[in-house]
Amino acid sequence: MKRLLATVATFALALSGAAVASGAHAEPPRGTSGYPAIAWRGCENAVLKARNAECGFLRVPLDHAAPGGRQIELAVSRIKHTVPDREYQGVMLVNPGGPGGSGLALSALGGLVPKRAGAAYDWIGLDPRGVGSSRPALACDPKYMGYDRPPYVPSTRAIEQAWLARAKGYAAACAASGGALLRHLRTTDTVQDMELLRAALGAEQLNFYGFSYGTYLGQVYATRYPQRVRRMVLDGNVNPRRVWYAANLDQDIAFDRNIRIYFRWLADHDDVYHLGRTARKVEQLFYAEQAELERKPAGGVLGPDELTDVFLQAGYYVFGWESVAAAFASWVNDHDPAALRKLYDDNNTQEAGSDNGYAIYLAVQCTDAPWPASWQQWRRDNWRVHRAAPFETWGNAWYNAPCRDWAAPAGRPVRVNGAAAPPVLLLSETLDAATPFEGALQVRRLFPRSALIEGVGGTTHAGSLFGNACVDNAVADYLATGALPRRVKANRSDRQCRPIAPPDPSPAVATARSTESAALRTRLELQELIGVR
């Protein structure tokens, strides 16, 4: 959901350090659909190549209503099971979220499941239609998120008009670049692709592991094809009753809450960062620096928008807290913007095609469900939320504003219903801002055979397989045997775990941190390739 800076969305490169065995094994039984198999070959990606992964393309109709028409190609990767064939548990498709996240590298995720429970599956990575290595891939304007943007908060009519023009221009660029593809990038299109992928893999049923927006893919797939679902892990659950305009307003409130939690953490470690001894002092400093950057951008380029975008990562995960704090402290205390600029630049390369994730994010969300046509409603709703939650409300509004002028029509969201689905494992931390906890409770209600594990009080988004043993061992048990926590008769989580803990930046602790778990290091590094949202 929405965007992350690379230092926070750090989830894929160091898979080179993970132990994922590979080798030649018998193919699993094929299904009866007769759908053409994928022509597997070696992968070019170094991370996947190191694990003897296989890569290929799945041909699917651009328009599922016209299966004999134009075909497109979806990039797929596979790391096979390493257990004896008699212990094989089927294919496990993984989606990192977004929408717009590349999933190819996620075929290596099985190596992070404890107790070697992942070894019984063929792990399947997929770049959904329009994403990454799939053909064609959508990109519109790599400079759109560059420097010299108007301030997010439209304090004048001129700022508002400038942003409206920018949003309209980006939508027009996507119309010119995407053409007919824009009409076929809804969640339902990808769900039908998933069903064709299942058939192409020769699997009678599909196992699925979805993060963030990937949970919505799983919900819709389980609604459309419940008999094809075997096991499903949904981590960071989208509320299917709030897609997508309302969901973004919900996020604004949740991120403002989380950034205040982060301000309190900065105050607790004033001895390290010297940014204020109370959360209120840190908050005042942040907004004062924003105002100063609006008057005079750091280095001539880094303004209030970039500062918001850098801090936004602290609302998603605790893992980037120290790097954001150190960068902000360098600016405040030494007037050195280099570290802040690097954090921003790492996720905004502005190279050709670099806006692929953002373009697909819009292409899906703008067409999954209707958005208000009246700018007056957008203005009214966002000023109302901004008054209570000023941190990123208007930044998020402009992020989504191209939906007003999107070239493809919006459909109606699927009415998610998991009554016929098998037991599903749901995961969430209580204060997840990108997918607020009410979404997990809603999905639990809609899937009566599900069970929800809660990281109590935590702020991390989609935080499984980061080394939290309470959560990760439950994932392993479910993947190994299908066992879920006992479902309680109440509208709450079924098992409670401690959340992923915030870092302690004190010098003594930082020096001793060499014992950090391999699973945490690996997943943090893996996420950088994926661009999870």
Long-range contacts (C-beta under 8 A, 24 or more apart in sequence): 1-97, 1-98, 1-212, 1-213, 1-238, 1-247, 1-251, 1-434, 1-435, 1-461, 1-533, 2-248, 2-251, 2-361, 2-396, 2-399, 2-434, 2-533, 3-309, 3-312, 3-347, 3-357, 3-358, 3-361, 3-399, 3-533, 4-312, 4-313, 4-316, 4-347, 4-531, 4-532, 4-533, 5-309, 5-310, 5-312, 5-313, 5-320, 5-343, 5-344, 5-346, 5-347, 6-346, 6-347, 6-528, 6-531, 7-313, 7-320, 7-323, 7-324, 7-343, 7-346, 7-347, 8-313, 8-314, 8-316, 8-317, 8-319, 8-320, 8-527, 9-313, 9-316, 9-347, 9-527, 9-528, 9-530, 9-531, 9-532, 9-533, 10-319, 10-320, 10-524, 10-525, 10-526, 10-527, 10-528, 11-96, 11-523, 11-524, 11-525, 11-526, 11-527, 11-528, 11-529, 11-530, 11-532, 12-47, 12-105, 12-106, 12-108, 12-525, 12-526, 12-527, 12-528, 12-529, 12-530, 13-47, 13-525, 13-526, 13-528, 13-529, 14-521, 14-522, 14-524, 14-525, 14-526, 15-47, 15-50, 15-51, 15-105, 15-108, 15-111, 15-522, 15-525, 15-526, 16-46, 16-47, 16-50, 17-518, 17-521, 17-522, 17-525, 18-108, 18-111, 18-112, 18-518, 18-522, 19-111, 20-51, 20-79, 20-108, 20-110, 20-111, 21-82, 21-119, 22-51, 22-52, 22-53, 22-79, 22-80, 22-82, 23-52, 23-80, 23-82, 25-80, 25-81, 25-82, 25-85, 26-85, 27-202, 28-85, 28-88, 28-90, 28-91, 28-122, 28-201, 28-202, 28-203, 29-202, 29-204, 30-202, 31-198, 31-199, 31-202, 31-203, 31-204, 33-199, 35-196, 35-199, 35-200, 36-200, 37-200, 37-202, 38-76, 38-200, 38-201, 40-78, 43-77, 43-104, 45-77, 45-104, 45-105, 47-105, 47-108, 47-526, 47-529, 48-77, 48-79, 48-104, 48-105, 48-107, 48-108, 48-125, 51-79, 51-108, 51-111, 52-79, 53-77, 53-78, 53-79, 53-107, 53-108, 54-78, 54-79, 54-80, 55-104, 57-134, 57-135, 58-193, 58-196, 58-197, 58-200, 60-129, 60-192, 60-193, 60-196, 62-180, 62-181, 62-184, 63-183, 63-184, 64-184, 64-189, 64-192, 70-180, 72-129, 72-134, 72-135, 72-136, 72-181, 73-134, 73-135, 74-126, 74-127, 74-128, 74-129, 74-134, 74-193, 74-197, 75-104, 75-126, 75-127, 75-132, 75-133, 75-134, 75-135, 76-104, 76-124, 76-125, 76-126, 76-127, 76-197, 77-104, 77-105, 77-107, 77-124, 77-125, 77-126, 78-107, 78-122, 78-123, 78-124, 78-125, 79-107, 79-108, 79-110, 79-122, 79-123, 80-122, 81-119, 81-120, 81-121, 81-122, 82-119, 83-119, 83-120, 87-120, 88-120, 88-121, 88-122, 89-120, 89-121, 89-207, 89-479, 90-121, 90-122, 90-203, 90-205, 90-206, 90-207, 90-230, 91-121, 91-122, 91-123, 91-124, 91-198, 91-201, 91-203, 91-206, 91-207, 92-118, 92-121, 92-122, 92-123, 92-124, 92-207, 92-208, 92-209, 92-479, 93-124, 93-126, 93-194, 93-197, 93-198, 93-206, 93-207, 93-208, 93-209, 94-123, 94-124, 94-125, 94-126, 94-208, 94-209, 94-210, 94-214, 95-126, 95-128, 95-208, 95-209, 95-210, 95-211, 95-213, 95-214, 95-217, 95-218, 96-211, 96-212, 96-214, 96-530, 96-531, 96-532, 97-210, 97-211, 97-212, 97-213, 97-214, 97-215, 97-236, 97-462, 97-532, 97-533, 98-131, 98-212, 98-213, 98-214, 98-357, 98-360, 98-361, 98-364, 98-531, 98-532, 98-533, 99-128, 99-187, 99-213, 99-360, 99-361, 99-363, 99-364, 99-365, 99-533, 100-131, 100-356, 100-357, 100-358, 100-359, 100-360, 100-361, 100-364, 100-531, 100-533, 101-131, 101-213, 101-214, 101-357, 101-530, 101-531, 101-532, 101-533, 102-127, 102-131, 102-132, 102-133, 102-357, 102-529, 102-530, 102-531, 103-127, 103-128, 103-131, 103-530, 104-132, 104-133, 105-526, 105-529, 105-530, 106-526, 106-530, 108-526, 109-209, 109-465, 109-526, 111-522, 112-465, 112-472, 112-519, 112-522, 112-523, 113-465, 113-472, 113-475, 113-476, 113-479, 114-469, 114-472, 114-473, 114-475, 114-476, 114-519, 115-473, 115-476, 115-477, 115-480, 117-475, 117-476, 117-477, 117-479, 117-480, 118-476, 118-479, 120-479, 120-480, 121-207, 121-479, 122-201, 124-197, 124-201, 126-194, 126-197, 128-190, 128-193, 128-360, 129-181, 129-184, 129-185, 129-189, 129-190, 129-193, 130-178, 130-181, 130-185, 130-356, 130-359, 130-360, 130-363, 131-356, 131-357, 131-360, 132-356, 136-181, 137-353, 137-356, 138-174, 138-177, 138-178, 138-181, 138-182, 138-185, 138-356, 138-359, 138-360, 138-363, 139-177, 139-352, 139-353, 139-354, 139-355, 139-356, 139-359, 140-170, 140-173, 140-174, 140-176, 140-177, 140-178, 140-355, 140-359, 141-169, 141-170, 141-173, 141-355, 142-349, 142-350, 142-351, 142-352, 142-353, 142-354, 142-355, 143-350, 144-170, 144-173, 144-355, 144-358, 145-348, 145-350, 145-355, 145-358, 146-348, 146-350, 147-297, 147-301, 147-302, 147-303, 147-306, 148-301, 149-303, 149-305, 151-294, 151-303, 151-304, 151-305, 152-304, 152-305, 152-308, 152-392, 152-394, 152-395, 152-398, 153-304, 153-386, 153-390, 153-394, 154-394, 160-379, 163-398, 163-401, 164-375, 164-401, 166-398, 167-398, 167-401, 167-402, 167-404, 167-405, 168-402, 168-404, 168-405, 170-362, 170-402, 171-362, 171-402, 171-403, 171-404, 171-405, 171-406, 171-407, 172-405, 172-407, 174-359, 174-362, 174-363, 174-402, 174-406, 174-407, 175-406, 175-407, 177-359, 178-359, 178-363, 178-407, 181-363, 182-363, 182-367, 182-406, 182-407, 182-408, 183-367, 183-408, 183-409, 185-360, 185-363, 185-364, 185-367, 185-408, 186-364, 186-367, 186-368, 186-411, 187-216, 187-217, 187-220, 187-364, 187-368, 187-413, 187-414, 188-220, 188-224, 188-411, 188-414, 190-217, 190-364, 191-217, 191-220, 191-221, 191-224, 191-225, 194-221, 195-221, 195-224, 195-225, 195-228, 198-228, 204-228, 205-229, 205-230, 206-230, 207-231, 207-232, 207-479, 208-232, 208-233, 209-233, 209-235, 210-234, 210-235, 211-235, 211-236, 211-462, 211-464, 211-532, 212-236, 212-238, 212-434, 212-435, 212-461, 212-462, 212-532, 212-533, 213-238, 213-364, 213-533, 215-435, 215-443, 216-240, 216-243, 218-424, 219-416, 219-418, 219-443, 219-446, 219-447, 220-414, 220-416, 222-418, 222-421, 222-424, 222-447, 223-414, 223-415, 223-416, 223-417, 223-418, 223-421, 224-414, 226-418, 226-420, 226-421, 226-422, 227-420, 229-421, 229-422, 229-424, 230-422, 231-422, 231-423, 231-424, 231-425, 231-478, 231-479, 231-482, 232-421, 232-422, 232-424, 232-425, 233-424, 233-425, 233-427, 233-464, 233-475, 233-478, 233-479, 234-424, 234-425, 234-426, 234-427, 234-443, 235-426, 235-427, 235-428, 235-462, 235-463, 235-464, 236-427, 236-428, 236-432, 236-434, 236-435, 236-461, 236-462, 236-463, 237-426, 237-427, 237-428, 237-435, 237-439, 237-440, 237-442, 237-443, 238-435, 238-439, 238-443, 239-435, 239-436, 239-438, 239-439, 239-442, 239-443, 240-413, 240-414, 240-416, 240-439, 240-442, 240-443, 240-446, 241-442, 242-439, 243-365, 243-368, 243-369, 243-413, 244-365, 244-368, 244-369, 244-371, 244-400, 245-369, 245-370, 245-371, 245-372, 245-400, 248-396, 248-397, 248-400, 249-381, 249-382, 249-385, 250-436, 250-438, 251-396, 251-433, 251-434, 251-436, 252-382, 252-385, 252-386, 252-389, 252-391, 252-392, 252-393, 252-396, 253-385, 253-388, 253-389, 254-315, 254-431, 254-432, 254-433, 254-434, 254-436, 255-312, 255-315, 255-389, 255-391, 255-392, 255-396, 255-433, 255-434, 256-388, 256-389, 256-390, 256-391, 256-392, 256-393, 257-389, 257-431, 257-433, 258-314, 258-315, 258-431, 258-433, 258-459, 259-311, 259-314, 259-315, 259-391, 259-392, 261-431, 261-459, 262-311, 262-314, 262-315, 262-321, 262-324, 265-321, 265-502, 266-325, 269-325, 269-505, 269-506, 271-506, 272-325, 272-505, 272-506, 272-507, 273-325, 273-326, 273-328, 273-329, 273-505, 274-329, 274-332, 274-333, 275-325, 275-328, 275-329, 275-332, 285-332, 286-311, 286-328, 287-390, 289-328, 289-331, 289-332, 298-331, 298-337, 298-340, 298-341, 299-337, 299-341, 301-341, 302-337, 302-340, 302-341, 302-344, 305-395, 306-340, 306-341, 306-344, 307-340, 308-391, 308-392, 308-395, 309-344, 309-347, 309-395, 310-340, 310-343, 310-344, 311-391, 312-392, 312-395, 313-343, 315-391, 315-392, 315-433, 315-434, 315-459, 316-433, 316-434, 316-460, 316-461, 317-459, 317-460, 317-461, 317-463, 318-458, 318-459, 318-460, 318-500, 318-501, 318-502, 318-503, 319-460, 319-466, 319-503, 319-524, 321-502, 321-503, 321-505, 322-503, 322-505, 325-505, 357-531, 357-533, 361-533, 362-400, 362-402, 362-403, 362-406, 363-406, 363-408, 365-400, 365-403, 366-402, 366-403, 366-406, 366-408, 366-410, 367-406, 367-408, 367-409, 367-410, 367-411, 368-410, 368-411, 368-413, 369-410, 369-411, 369-412, 369-413, 370-410, 370-412, 371-400, 371-403, 371-404, 371-410, 372-404, 373-404, 375-404, 378-404, 416-443, 416-446, 417-446, 418-443, 418-446, 418-447, 418-448, 418-449, 418-450, 419-446, 419-447, 419-448, 421-447, 421-449, 421-450, 422-449, 423-449, 423-450, 423-451, 423-482, 423-484, 424-449, 424-450, 424-451, 425-450, 425-451, 425-453, 425-474, 425-475, 425-478, 425-484, 426-450, 426-451, 426-452, 426-453, 427-452, 427-453, 427-455, 427-462, 427-463, 427-464, 427-471, 427-475, 428-452, 428-453, 428-454, 428-455, 428-493, 429-454, 429-455, 429-456, 429-457, 429-458, 429-459, 429-460, 429-461, 429-463, 429-499, 429-500, 430-454, 430-455, 430-456, 430-457, 430-458, 430-499, 431-457, 431-458, 431-459, 432-458, 432-459, 432-460, 432-461, 432-462, 433-459, 433-461, 434-461, 434-462, 434-533, 435-461, 435-462, 440-493, 441-491, 441-492, 444-491, 444-494, 445-491, 449-487, 450-484, 450-487, 451-484, 451-485, 451-486, 451-487, 451-494, 451-495, 452-492, 452-493, 452-494, 452-495, 453-485, 453-493, 453-494, 453-495, 453-496, 453-497, 454-492, 454-493, 454-495, 454-496, 454-497, 455-497, 455-498, 455-499, 455-500, 456-496, 456-497, 456-498, 456-499, 457-499, 458-498, 458-499, 458-500, 459-499, 460-499, 460-500, 462-532, 463-499, 463-500, 465-519, 465-523, 466-500, 466-519, 466-520, 466-523, 466-524, 467-500, 467-517, 467-519, 467-520, 467-523, 468-497, 468-498, 468-499, 468-500, 470-497, 470-498, 471-497, 472-519
